Amino acid sequence: MPQIQSNIIDYLPNDEKHILLGINGLGNKPQYESVIQVNLNNGNVRFKQPAESNITDWVTDRQNRIRIGIYRKDTQYRIYEQADAHKDRRLLWEFEAFEEDQVWPMGFAEDKDILYVQAYHEGYEAIFKVNLQDPKLTKELVFSKEFSDVNGSLIYSKLKKKVIGIDDGDESEYTFWDKEYIGLANGLNKALPDYRNYITQFSENERRYIVYSTNAKEAGIYFFGDRDAGQLLPIAYRYKQLSPDVLADTETLTYQARDGLDIQAFLTTPKGQEAKNLPTIIFPHGGPISYDSNSFDYWTQFFANRGYAVLRMNFRGSAGYGYDFMKAGLKNWGLDMQNDVEDGTRWLIERGTADPNKICIVGASYGGYAALMGVATTQDLYQCAVSVAGVTDIEYLVKSSRRYTNFEIVKKQIGDDYDALYERSPLSKAKDINVPVLLIHGDKDRVVRVQHSEDMFDELEDLNKPVEYIELENGDHYLSNNKHRINTFMAIEAFLQKNLL
C-alpha cells in the first residue's frame, strides 16, 4: 500500500478541464507527495510541484497557487509557506504531534495573505485566521464553541468571495459565521424544529440548496430549498423504510468514571418499553479518537428494534471534548479508557435500566478491542461479546506500522512498551474469557488486519472457549458491501438471541 494516498487538493473551480492532484510514486522522491495537473478530458498530466522530503501534503490558495507544505518527520510537524511552486519556503510553525501548540492550515481567504488555521483556544480546538504578512503571525479568533472542539473544512462562498463557515465532516454540519447564512440556518431550524439541519450543497447563485435533516429517530431526509420561492421540498430519504414511528428514542446522559471524570453517554431504549431491567448492549465506539452523538445510528436502532437497551459512551480519549480529554487517551488502551466503559455499564445497572444477567458488549475496530477486553477483565459483568474488525493484539497493531512514515506517531498515540502492550491485549487474556464470543472480520481489511481475529479465534478455540468466527470474503473495515452488512447483522442477531435472551 502507498505511504500517502492520492488526493485532490484543488478542483480548480474556474477551470472545468483540470484538477490538481496530490500523488506519490513520481519524480526523484517517489515516497513523498508531488502535485500534478490532470486533464479530465484526455488524462494528460503536468508536474506542478515536485515532491520534497517529508512533506506529506500541499495546500493551494484561492488563486490556485501551491502555497503551504505540511512536513512530518517522526513526531515533529512543520508548516511551510511559499509564494508559489519552486519558490523558497519559510517556516511558519513547528510542533510535536498531540501537543497543544499545534497549528493546522485549513485554507485561504480570497486575500492570498490570509490563512485560516485550526488551533487550540482555552483548551478547545477553534478556527483562527492569520495574516502571513504579520511577522508575529498573530492568530485572530474567528469561531469557537464553548466546551467543545471545532473541526471540519472551510465553506467558501464563490458569490461573496469569502469564507462563510465550516463543514463538520463527521456530522456533515454546515456551521456559519456569516450573518446572512446564520439567518438562513436559523430559519431552517425554525421550519424543522427538533431536527439537526445540515446544508450540504448550494447552487451557483447560492439561492437554492440541499438540506439533510436528521435526529435520533429520523434516519435522514433530503430537502430542496429555494430561498426566492420560500420553498422547502422533500426529495429523498436515506432509509425510506425506517420511519420515525418504528425508531427508538435516545437520551443524552452523563455519568462519572471512578476517578470523578464526567463521561457523556447516549442511552437508547426499545420503543414502547419501560427503561427498567432490560437486556442491554454496551456499545463503545471505534477510533478511539472519534465520538458518538445523539443522532441517528443504524447499529443502535437495529439493537433497540430487537428489544435491547443500548449504551454508547464517549470515554476519555474521544474527540471533541478538548485537549486534556483527548490527551488522557494517549497510551491508555486497556487502562482508564477501558475503566470508563466498565463504569458506564455498572452505572446503567445501578440505575435499574440494565438487567445485570443480560448484558453483551459489542464493538467494531477499537470498540471490538474494548468488547473483548471487557469480557477478559471483568468476568462478572458481561454475558457475551461481539467484536467486528476488532484489535486483539496491540503489540502487533503498533509493529505493523513500522514500515510506514507514521510509525512514530502510532507509538506516541498507543505506546512502544511492547511487553506492556501485549499484556493489555485480548489475545494475551484469552484464558480469562469464559463467555461466548463472536468474531467477524473482512479478509481485505486494510485498517485492522484480519490476522487479529484469526489469531484470537485460534487461541480461544485451542482453549476450548465458546467462540464463533465469520470471515467476510473481500470484506473491508467498514462493512461497505451491503451483503456483508446484512450478513453481519443477521449473525449478531442470532448470536444475541442464543446467548442473551
C-alpha positions as CSV (number, residue, x, y, z in Angstrom):
1,M,0.0,0.0,0.0
2,P,1.3,3.5,-0.7
3,Q,2.5,5.6,2.2
4,I,0.3,8.5,1.2
5,Q,-3.0,8.1,-0.7
6,S,-3.6,10.3,-3.7
7,N,-6.0,13.2,-3.1
8,I,-7.5,16.1,-5.0
9,I,-6.0,19.3,-3.5
10,D,-7.8,21.8,-5.8
11,Y,-10.8,21.3,-8.1
12,L,-9.8,24.5,-10.0
13,P,-13.4,25.8,-10.0
14,N,-12.7,28.2,-12.8
15,D,-11.2,25.6,-15.0
16,E,-13.6,22.8,-16.0
17,K,-10.9,20.8,-17.7
18,H,-8.4,20.3,-14.9
19,I,-7.8,19.4,-11.3
20,L,-4.7,19.4,-9.1
21,L,-3.9,16.0,-7.7
22,G,-1.5,15.2,-4.9
23,I,0.2,11.9,-5.7
24,N,3.2,9.9,-4.6
25,G,5.3,7.5,-6.6
26,L,6.6,10.1,-9.1
27,G,9.7,12.2,-9.5
28,N,13.0,12.0,-7.7
29,K,11.4,11.4,-4.3
30,P,8.6,9.0,-5.0
31,Q,7.8,8.3,-1.4
32,Y,6.6,11.8,-0.9
33,E,3.8,13.8,-2.5
34,S,4.1,15.6,-5.8
35,V,1.3,17.8,-7.3
36,I,0.2,17.2,-10.8
37,Q,-2.3,18.9,-13.0
38,V,-4.7,16.4,-14.6
39,N,-6.6,17.0,-17.8
40,L,-10.0,15.5,-17.3
41,N,-10.7,15.1,-21.0
42,N,-7.6,13.2,-22.1
43,G,-5.8,12.2,-18.8
44,N,-2.7,14.2,-19.7
45,V,-0.7,15.4,-16.7
46,R,1.8,18.2,-15.9
47,F,4.0,18.5,-12.9
48,K,3.1,21.5,-10.8
49,Q,5.0,20.8,-7.6
50,P,7.9,18.3,-7.2
51,A,8.0,16.2,-4.1
52,E,10.0,17.4,-1.1
53,S,11.5,15.3,1.7
54,N,8.9,14.7,4.5
55,I,6.3,16.9,3.0
56,T,3.1,14.8,3.1
57,D,0.5,17.4,1.9
58,W,0.2,20.6,-0.1
59,V,-2.4,23.4,0.2
60,T,-3.3,25.9,-2.5
61,D,-4.6,29.4,-2.2
62,R,-7.8,30.8,-3.9
63,Q,-5.6,31.8,-6.9
64,N,-4.7,28.0,-7.2
65,R,-1.0,28.5,-6.3
66,I,0.6,25.8,-4.2
67,R,1.3,27.8,-1.0
68,I,1.5,25.6,2.0
69,G,3.5,22.4,2.6
70,I,2.9,20.2,5.7
71,Y,6.0,18.5,6.8
72,R,6.2,15.5,9.1
73,K,9.3,13.6,10.4
74,D,8.8,11.2,13.2
75,T,6.5,13.0,15.6
76,Q,7.5,16.5,14.5
77,Y,5.4,18.7,12.2
78,R,6.4,21.9,10.4
79,I,4.2,24.2,8.4
80,Y,5.9,25.9,5.5
81,E,4.8,28.7,3.2
82,Q,6.0,29.6,-0.3
83,A,5.0,32.3,-2.7
84,D,4.4,29.6,-5.4
85,A,5.8,26.2,-6.5
86,H,9.6,26.1,-6.9
87,K,9.9,29.2,-4.7
88,D,11.8,29.4,-1.4
89,R,9.9,28.3,1.6
90,R,9.7,29.8,5.1
91,L,8.8,28.1,8.3
92,L,5.6,29.3,9.9
93,W,5.0,26.9,12.8
94,E,6.7,23.9,14.3
95,F,5.2,21.5,16.8
96,E,5.0,17.9,18.1
97,A,2.1,15.5,17.5
98,F,-0.6,15.6,20.1
99,E,0.7,18.8,21.7
100,E,-1.4,21.9,22.5
101,D,0.6,24.3,20.4
102,Q,-0.3,22.7,17.1
103,V,-1.5,24.9,14.2
104,W,-3.1,23.2,11.2
105,P,-3.6,25.1,7.9
106,M,-7.2,24.8,6.6
107,G,-7.2,27.1,3.6
108,F,-7.0,30.7,2.3
109,A,-9.3,33.6,2.2
110,E,-9.8,35.4,-1.2
111,D,-6.8,37.5,0.0
112,K,-3.7,35.4,-0.7
113,D,-2.1,36.5,2.6
114,I,-5.0,35.5,4.9
115,L,-4.7,31.9,6.0
116,Y,-7.3,30.1,8.1
117,V,-5.9,27.7,10.7
118,Q,-7.2,25.3,13.4
119,A,-5.5,25.7,16.8
120,Y,-6.4,25.4,20.5
121,H,-8.3,28.2,22.2
122,E,-8.7,27.9,26.0
123,G,-8.2,24.2,25.7
124,Y,-10.5,23.5,22.8
125,E,-9.9,23.4,19.0
126,A,-11.1,26.6,17.3
127,I,-10.8,28.5,14.0
128,F,-8.4,31.4,13.5
129,K,-7.1,33.5,10.7
130,V,-3.6,34.7,10.3
131,N,-2.1,37.4,8.1
132,L,1.0,35.9,6.6
133,Q,2.5,39.4,6.2
134,D,2.4,39.8,10.0
135,P,5.9,39.0,11.3
136,K,4.3,37.7,14.6
137,L,1.8,35.5,12.8
138,T,-0.9,36.7,15.2
139,K,-3.9,34.4,15.3
140,E,-7.2,36.2,15.2
141,L,-10.1,34.1,16.6
142,V,-12.9,33.5,14.0
143,F,-15.1,30.8,15.5
144,S,-15.1,28.7,18.7
145,K,-17.6,26.7,20.7
146,E,-17.9,26.6,24.5
147,F,-16.6,23.4,26.0
148,S,-16.4,21.7,22.5
149,D,-13.9,21.3,19.7
150,V,-14.5,22.8,16.3
151,N,-13.4,20.6,13.4
152,G,-14.1,20.3,9.7
153,S,-13.3,22.1,6.4
154,L,-13.9,25.6,5.3
155,I,-17.0,26.7,3.4
156,Y,-16.1,29.2,0.8
157,S,-18.8,31.4,-0.9
158,K,-17.9,32.0,-4.6
159,L,-20.7,34.6,-4.6
160,K,-19.3,36.6,-1.7
161,K,-15.7,35.6,-2.4
162,K,-15.1,34.9,1.3
163,V,-15.1,32.0,3.8
164,I,-18.5,31.9,5.5
165,G,-18.3,28.9,7.8
166,I,-17.1,25.4,8.4
167,D,-18.3,22.0,7.3
168,D,-18.1,19.5,10.2
169,G,-17.1,16.4,8.2
170,D,-18.2,13.8,10.8
171,E,-21.7,15.2,11.2
172,S,-21.9,16.8,7.7
173,E,-22.9,20.0,9.5
174,Y,-22.6,23.5,8.0
175,T,-21.9,26.0,10.7
176,F,-21.9,29.6,9.6
177,W,-20.3,32.8,10.9
178,D,-21.6,35.0,8.1
179,K,-24.7,36.9,9.2
180,E,-26.7,36.2,6.1
181,Y,-26.2,32.4,6.3
182,I,-26.7,32.3,10.1
183,G,-30.1,33.8,9.3
184,L,-30.7,31.0,6.7
185,A,-29.7,28.3,9.2
186,N,-31.9,29.8,11.9
187,G,-34.9,29.9,9.5
188,L,-34.3,26.2,8.7
189,N,-34.2,25.3,12.4
190,K,-37.5,27.2,12.9
191,A,-39.1,25.4,9.9
192,L,-37.8,22.0,11.0
193,P,-37.6,22.1,14.8
194,D,-36.2,19.1,16.7
195,Y,-34.0,18.2,13.7
196,R,-30.4,18.7,13.0
197,N,-30.5,20.5,9.7
198,Y,-27.3,20.4,7.6
199,I,-27.0,22.4,4.4
200,T,-24.8,20.2,2.2
201,Q,-24.8,22.0,-1.2
202,F,-25.5,25.4,-2.7
203,S,-26.4,26.3,-6.3
204,E,-24.0,28.6,-8.2
205,N,-26.0,31.7,-7.1
206,E,-26.5,30.3,-3.6
207,R,-30.2,30.8,-3.8
208,R,-31.0,27.1,-3.9
209,Y,-29.6,24.5,-1.6
210,I,-29.9,20.9,-0.3
211,V,-30.6,20.2,3.3
212,Y,-30.1,17.0,5.2
213,S,-32.3,16.7,8.2
214,T,-31.9,14.0,10.9
215,N,-32.2,13.2,14.6
216,A,-32.0,10.1,16.7
217,K,-35.4,8.9,15.4
218,E,-35.2,10.3,11.8
219,A,-32.9,8.2,9.6
220,G,-32.4,11.2,7.3
221,I,-34.5,13.3,4.8
222,Y,-33.0,15.4,2.0
223,F,-34.8,18.7,1.2
224,F,-34.5,21.0,-1.8
225,G,-34.6,24.6,-0.6
226,D,-35.4,27.7,-2.7
227,R,-34.7,31.0,-1.0
228,D,-36.5,33.1,-3.6
229,A,-39.7,31.0,-3.6
230,G,-39.6,30.3,0.1
231,Q,-39.9,26.6,-0.6
232,L,-38.5,23.5,1.2
233,L,-39.4,20.3,-0.6
234,P,-38.5,16.7,0.4
235,I,-36.7,15.0,-2.4
236,A,-35.1,11.8,-1.0
237,Y,-34.9,9.6,2.1
238,R,-31.7,8.0,3.4
239,Y,-33.5,4.9,4.7
240,K,-37.1,5.2,3.5
241,Q,-38.4,2.2,5.3
242,L,-37.0,3.4,8.7
243,S,-39.8,5.8,9.5
244,P,-39.7,7.6,12.9
245,D,-42.6,5.6,14.2
246,V,-40.5,2.4,14.3
247,L,-37.4,4.0,15.8
248,A,-36.5,4.4,19.4
249,D,-35.7,7.5,21.5
250,T,-32.2,8.3,22.5
251,E,-31.4,10.2,25.7
252,T,-28.2,12.2,26.3
253,L,-26.8,11.5,29.8
254,T,-23.7,11.9,31.9
255,Y,-22.1,9.6,34.4
256,Q,-19.0,9.8,36.5
257,A,-16.0,7.5,36.0
258,R,-14.3,6.1,39.1
259,D,-11.9,9.0,39.2
260,G,-14.6,11.6,39.0
261,L,-14.3,12.4,35.3
262,D,-17.6,13.2,33.6
263,I,-18.4,10.9,30.7
264,Q,-21.1,11.8,28.2
265,A,-23.3,8.9,27.1
266,F,-26.3,8.1,24.9
267,L,-28.9,5.7,26.0
268,T,-31.4,4.2,23.5
269,T,-34.2,2.0,24.9
270,P,-36.7,-0.2,22.9
271,K,-39.8,1.6,21.7
272,G,-42.8,1.2,24.0
273,Q,-40.9,-0.4,26.9
274,E,-40.1,0.9,30.3
275,A,-36.4,1.6,30.7
276,K,-36.1,-1.0,33.5
277,N,-34.3,-4.3,33.8
278,L,-33.7,-4.6,30.1
279,P,-31.4,-6.9,28.1
280,T,-28.6,-4.5,27.2
281,I,-25.9,-3.8,24.6
282,I,-22.8,-1.9,25.7
283,F,-21.6,-0.3,22.5
284,P,-18.2,1.6,22.7
285,H,-17.2,3.4,19.5
286,G,-14.2,2.8,17.3
287,G,-11.3,5.2,16.7
288,P,-10.6,5.6,19.5
289,I,-10.1,9.3,18.7
290,S,-13.7,9.7,17.4
291,Y,-17.0,10.2,19.1
292,D,-20.7,9.2,19.3
293,S,-23.6,11.7,19.3
294,N,-27.3,11.9,19.8
295,S,-28.1,11.5,16.1
296,F,-29.3,8.5,14.0
297,D,-27.1,5.4,14.3
298,Y,-28.3,2.4,12.4
299,W,-26.4,-0.1,14.6
300,T,-28.1,1.3,17.7
301,Q,-31.6,1.4,16.2
302,F,-31.2,-2.2,15.0
303,F,-30.4,-3.4,18.5
304,A,-33.2,-1.3,20.0
305,N,-35.7,-2.7,17.5
306,R,-34.7,-6.2,18.6
307,G,-35.5,-5.3,22.2
308,Y,-32.2,-4.3,23.7
309,A,-31.2,-1.1,25.5
310,V,-28.1,0.4,24.0
311,L,-25.5,2.5,25.9
312,R,-22.8,4.3,23.9
313,M,-20.2,6.5,25.7
314,N,-17.5,8.9,24.8
315,F,-14.8,7.5,27.0
316,R,-11.7,9.6,27.7
317,G,-9.6,10.0,24.5
318,S,-12.7,10.6,22.4
319,A,-12.6,13.6,20.1
320,G,-14.5,16.8,20.6
321,Y,-14.0,17.4,24.3
322,G,-10.8,19.5,24.3
323,Y,-7.1,18.9,24.6
324,D,-7.0,17.4,28.1
325,F,-9.7,14.9,27.4
326,M,-8.0,13.8,24.2
327,K,-4.6,13.6,25.7
328,A,-6.0,11.4,28.6
329,G,-6.5,8.7,26.0
330,L,-2.9,8.6,24.8
331,K,-1.1,5.3,25.6
332,N,-4.3,4.3,27.6
333,W,-5.7,1.3,25.8
334,G,-6.9,-1.2,28.4
335,L,-6.4,1.3,31.2
336,D,-8.6,4.3,32.2
337,M,-10.3,4.2,28.8
338,Q,-11.5,0.6,29.5
339,N,-12.5,1.6,33.0
340,D,-14.7,4.3,31.6
341,V,-16.6,1.6,29.6
342,E,-16.9,-0.7,32.6
343,D,-18.1,2.2,34.8
344,G,-20.8,3.1,32.4
345,T,-22.0,-0.5,32.4
346,R,-22.1,-0.6,36.3
347,W,-23.8,2.8,36.3
348,L,-26.6,1.5,34.0
349,I,-27.1,-1.5,36.3
350,E,-27.3,0.7,39.4
351,R,-29.9,3.0,37.8
352,G,-32.0,-0.1,37.1
353,T,-32.0,0.1,33.3
354,A,-29.9,-2.9,32.6
355,D,-30.7,-6.5,33.6
356,P,-27.3,-7.5,35.2
357,N,-27.8,-11.0,33.9
358,K,-28.4,-10.0,30.3
359,I,-25.6,-7.7,29.1
360,C,-23.5,-8.1,26.0
361,I,-20.6,-5.8,25.0
362,V,-20.4,-5.2,21.3
363,G,-18.0,-3.1,19.2
364,A,-16.2,-2.6,16.0
365,S,-12.5,-1.7,15.5
366,Y,-11.3,-0.2,18.8
367,G,-14.8,-0.9,20.1
368,G,-14.2,-4.6,19.3
369,Y,-11.0,-4.4,21.3
370,A,-12.9,-2.9,24.2
371,A,-15.6,-5.6,23.9
372,L,-13.0,-8.4,24.2
373,M,-11.1,-6.7,27.0
374,G,-14.4,-6.2,28.8
375,V,-15.1,-10.0,29.0
376,A,-11.5,-10.8,29.7
377,T,-11.0,-8.4,32.6
378,T,-14.5,-8.3,34.2
379,Q,-15.8,-11.8,34.1
380,D,-18.7,-11.0,36.3
381,L,-20.1,-8.2,34.2
382,Y,-21.0,-9.4,30.6
383,Q,-22.7,-12.5,29.3
384,C,-21.2,-12.3,25.8
385,A,-19.1,-10.2,23.5
386,V,-19.1,-9.3,19.8
387,S,-16.0,-8.0,18.0
388,V,-16.3,-6.7,14.4
389,A,-12.9,-6.0,12.8
390,G,-11.6,-5.7,16.4
391,V,-8.0,-5.2,17.5
392,T,-6.8,-8.2,19.5
393,D,-3.1,-7.7,19.8
394,I,-1.9,-4.1,20.4
395,E,1.7,-5.0,20.1
396,Y,1.1,-6.3,16.6
397,L,-1.0,-3.3,15.7
398,V,1.9,-0.9,16.5
399,K,4.6,-3.1,15.0
400,S,2.6,-3.5,11.7
401,S,3.0,0.3,11.2
402,R,6.8,0.1,11.4
403,R,7.3,0.3,7.6
404,Y,5.1,3.4,7.3
405,T,6.1,7.0,7.8
406,N,3.6,7.5,10.7
407,F,5.3,4.8,12.9
408,E,6.5,7.2,15.5
409,I,3.0,8.9,15.6
410,V,1.4,5.5,16.2
411,K,3.9,4.8,19.0
412,K,3.2,8.1,20.6
413,Q,-0.5,7.6,20.5
414,I,-0.7,3.9,21.5
415,G,2.7,3.2,23.1
416,D,6.0,1.4,22.5
417,D,6.5,-0.8,25.6
418,Y,5.7,-4.0,23.6
419,D,5.6,-6.3,26.6
420,A,3.0,-4.0,28.3
421,L,1.0,-3.6,25.1
422,Y,0.7,-7.4,24.7
423,E,-0.4,-7.8,28.3
424,R,-3.1,-5.2,27.6
425,S,-4.3,-7.2,24.6
426,P,-7.3,-9.6,24.5
427,L,-5.0,-12.2,22.8
428,S,-2.9,-12.5,26.0
429,K,-6.0,-12.8,28.1
430,A,-7.9,-15.5,26.1
431,K,-7.7,-17.9,29.0
432,D,-9.7,-15.4,31.2
433,I,-12.7,-15.3,28.7
434,N,-15.4,-17.6,29.9
435,V,-18.4,-16.3,27.9
436,P,-19.5,-16.8,24.3
437,V,-17.6,-14.6,21.8
438,L,-18.5,-13.8,18.2
439,L,-15.7,-12.5,15.9
440,I,-16.4,-11.0,12.5
441,H,-13.7,-9.7,10.1
442,G,-13.2,-8.8,6.5
443,D,-10.2,-10.6,4.9
444,K,-9.3,-7.4,2.9
445,D,-9.4,-5.1,6.0
446,R,-6.6,-2.5,5.5
447,V,-7.1,-0.8,8.8
448,V,-7.1,-3.7,11.3
449,R,-5.7,-6.7,9.6
450,V,-7.7,-9.9,9.6
451,Q,-4.9,-11.7,11.4
452,H,-6.2,-10.1,14.6
453,S,-9.4,-12.0,14.6
454,E,-7.8,-15.2,13.1
455,D,-5.3,-15.4,15.9
456,M,-7.9,-14.7,18.6
457,F,-10.2,-17.4,17.2
458,D,-7.3,-19.9,17.1
459,E,-6.4,-19.1,20.7
460,L,-9.9,-19.3,22.1
461,E,-10.6,-22.5,20.1
462,D,-7.4,-24.1,21.4
463,L,-8.5,-23.3,25.0
464,N,-12.0,-24.8,24.2
465,K,-13.7,-21.5,24.8
466,P,-17.1,-20.8,23.2
467,V,-16.2,-18.8,20.1
468,E,-17.7,-18.3,16.6
469,Y,-15.8,-16.7,13.7
470,I,-17.1,-15.3,10.5
471,E,-14.6,-14.1,7.8
472,L,-16.1,-11.9,5.2
473,E,-14.6,-12.6,1.7
474,N,-13.3,-9.4,0.2
475,G,-14.6,-7.5,3.2
476,D,-13.1,-4.2,4.2
477,H,-13.0,-2.4,7.6
478,Y,-16.3,-0.6,7.2
479,L,-18.8,-3.2,6.1
480,S,-19.0,-1.1,2.9
481,N,-20.6,-4.0,1.0
482,N,-24.3,-4.3,1.6
483,K,-24.3,-8.1,1.6
484,H,-21.5,-8.1,4.3
485,R,-23.5,-5.6,6.4
486,I,-26.7,-7.7,6.2
487,N,-24.8,-11.0,7.0
488,T,-23.1,-9.3,9.9
489,F,-26.3,-8.1,11.4
490,M,-28.0,-11.4,10.9
491,A,-25.1,-13.2,12.6
492,I,-25.1,-10.8,15.5
493,E,-28.9,-11.1,16.0
494,A,-28.7,-14.9,16.1
495,F,-25.8,-14.7,18.5
496,L,-27.6,-12.4,20.9
497,Q,-30.8,-14.4,20.7
498,K,-28.8,-17.5,21.6
499,N,-26.6,-16.1,24.4
500,L,-28.5,-13.2,25.9
501,L,-32.3,-13.8,25.5
